[in-house]
Amino acid sequence: MKNIDVKALGKFLTFLYRCNNETNAGNDFNIVDIVFANIGKDQFPTIDELSEQSKISKASISRFVKKYNFENYAEFRNIMGAGAKSFGYDLMLRHYHNVYNKNDQDIIEETASSAIANILATKEKIQMDMLHQIVDQLFNSKEVVFIG
């Protein structure tokens, strides 16, 4: 059975939650856009690469990382890259930057197809030993917060 770094997993899930609820424009949005495109990849961007890709200074990225309760960029990079992969997290993002160029029926069809594909992929990837470990963790926790 695989051991999960519960503290790192908590930081990861909190980051995702806060991004979904707090990030909607400006520098943070530009950083999150690049981060989400790279979550779980073997080669998560260095701070220099993230700075270049997002067009945001390294100092601003360092402030961003601290704002989201990471000690430094090295911790952030580790959790978003190899850490996310070790959690068994497979981020499948669909960007709808051109929603306004599509009709309602196309948007509905794409969304439905994506949802079905995600459900089937999830079904195939369920790891019962990890599921039992998560259930045990939930059962033994003093407080549980569900996000999503």
C-alpha positions as CSV (number, residue, x, y, z in Angstrom):
1,M,0.0,0.0,0.0
2,K,1.3,3.4,-0.9
3,N,1.8,6.0,1.9
4,I,0.4,9.4,1.2
5,D,2.1,12.5,2.5
6,V,-1.0,14.0,4.1
7,K,0.5,17.4,4.7
8,A,1.6,17.8,1.1
9,L,-1.8,16.4,-0.1
10,G,-3.5,19.0,2.1
11,K,-1.5,21.8,0.6
12,F,-2.2,20.5,-2.9
13,L,-5.9,20.3,-2.4
14,T,-6.1,23.7,-0.6
15,F,-4.2,25.2,-3.5
16,L,-6.6,23.8,-6.0
17,Y,-9.6,25.0,-4.0
18,R,-8.3,28.5,-3.5
19,C,-7.4,28.8,-7.2
20,N,-10.9,27.8,-8.2
21,N,-12.4,30.3,-5.8
22,E,-10.0,33.2,-5.6
23,T,-8.1,33.4,-8.9
24,N,-9.9,35.2,-11.7
25,A,-7.6,37.8,-13.2
26,G,-4.1,39.4,-13.2
27,N,-0.8,37.9,-12.3
28,D,-2.3,35.0,-10.2
29,F,-4.5,33.9,-13.1
30,N,-1.5,33.9,-15.5
31,I,0.6,31.8,-13.1
32,V,-2.3,29.4,-12.3
33,D,-3.0,28.9,-16.0
34,I,0.6,27.6,-16.6
35,V,0.7,25.7,-13.3
36,F,-2.6,23.8,-14.2
37,A,-1.2,22.9,-17.6
38,N,1.8,21.3,-15.8
39,I,0.4,19.7,-12.7
40,G,1.6,16.1,-12.3
41,K,4.2,16.3,-15.1
42,D,7.6,14.7,-14.6
43,Q,9.3,18.0,-15.5
44,F,7.3,20.7,-13.7
45,P,8.6,24.2,-14.7
46,T,11.5,25.8,-12.8
47,I,10.8,29.2,-11.5
48,D,12.7,30.7,-14.5
49,E,10.5,28.7,-16.9
50,L,7.3,29.6,-15.1
51,S,8.3,33.2,-15.1
52,E,9.0,33.2,-18.8
53,Q,5.9,31.3,-19.7
54,S,3.5,33.4,-17.6
55,K,5.3,36.7,-18.3
56,I,5.4,37.3,-14.5
57,S,8.6,38.2,-12.5
58,K,10.3,35.6,-10.3
59,A,9.6,37.9,-7.3
60,S,5.9,37.9,-8.1
61,I,5.9,34.1,-8.4
62,S,7.7,33.8,-5.0
63,R,5.0,36.0,-3.4
64,F,2.3,33.9,-5.1
65,V,3.8,30.7,-3.7
66,K,3.9,32.2,-0.2
67,K,0.4,33.5,-0.5
68,Y,-0.8,30.0,-1.1
69,N,1.1,28.8,2.0
70,F,4.1,27.0,0.5
71,E,7.5,27.6,2.1
72,N,9.2,28.4,-1.2
73,Y,9.2,27.6,-4.9
74,A,11.1,24.3,-4.4
75,E,8.3,23.0,-2.1
76,F,5.6,24.3,-4.5
77,R,7.3,22.7,-7.5
78,N,7.8,19.4,-5.8
79,I,4.1,19.1,-4.7
80,M,2.7,20.3,-8.0
81,G,5.0,18.0,-10.0
82,A,6.1,14.7,-8.5
83,G,3.8,15.1,-5.5
84,A,0.7,15.4,-7.5
85,K,1.7,12.4,-9.5
86,S,2.4,10.4,-6.3
87,F,-1.1,11.2,-5.1
88,G,-2.5,9.5,-8.2
89,Y,-3.9,12.8,-9.3
90,D,-4.5,13.0,-13.0
91,L,-5.6,16.5,-13.9
92,M,-7.7,16.6,-17.0
93,L,-8.4,20.2,-17.9
94,R,-10.6,21.6,-20.6
95,H,-10.0,25.2,-21.5
96,Y,-13.0,27.0,-22.9
97,H,-11.2,30.2,-23.9
98,N,-13.3,30.4,-27.1
99,V,-16.7,29.7,-25.6
100,Y,-18.2,32.8,-27.3
101,N,-17.3,31.4,-30.7
102,K,-19.3,28.2,-30.2
103,N,-23.1,27.7,-30.2
104,D,-24.9,26.3,-27.2
105,Q,-25.3,22.8,-28.7
106,D,-21.6,22.5,-29.4
107,I,-20.8,23.5,-25.8
108,I,-23.3,21.0,-24.4
109,E,-22.0,18.2,-26.6
110,E,-18.3,18.9,-25.7
111,T,-19.1,19.1,-22.0
112,A,-21.1,15.9,-22.0
113,S,-18.5,14.0,-24.0
114,S,-15.8,15.3,-21.6
115,A,-17.8,14.3,-18.5
116,I,-18.4,10.7,-19.9
117,A,-14.7,10.3,-20.8
118,N,-13.6,11.6,-17.3
119,I,-16.0,9.1,-15.6
120,L,-14.7,6.2,-17.6
121,A,-11.1,7.2,-17.0
122,T,-11.8,7.5,-13.3
123,K,-13.4,4.1,-13.2
124,E,-10.4,2.5,-14.8
125,K,-7.9,4.2,-12.4
126,I,-9.6,3.4,-9.1
127,Q,-7.0,1.9,-6.7
128,M,-8.8,0.1,-4.0
129,D,-5.8,0.1,-1.5
130,M,-5.5,3.9,-1.9
131,L,-9.3,4.2,-1.5
132,H,-9.2,2.2,1.7
133,Q,-6.3,4.4,3.0
134,I,-8.3,7.6,2.2
135,V,-11.4,6.2,3.9
136,D,-9.4,5.3,7.0
137,Q,-7.9,8.8,7.0
138,L,-11.4,10.3,6.8
139,F,-12.7,8.0,9.5
140,N,-9.9,8.9,11.9
141,S,-10.0,12.6,11.3
142,K,-11.4,15.0,13.8
143,E,-12.7,17.3,11.1
144,V,-13.5,16.7,7.4
145,V,-14.0,19.4,4.8
146,F,-15.2,18.4,1.3
147,I,-14.1,20.6,-1.6
148,G,-15.6,20.5,-5.1
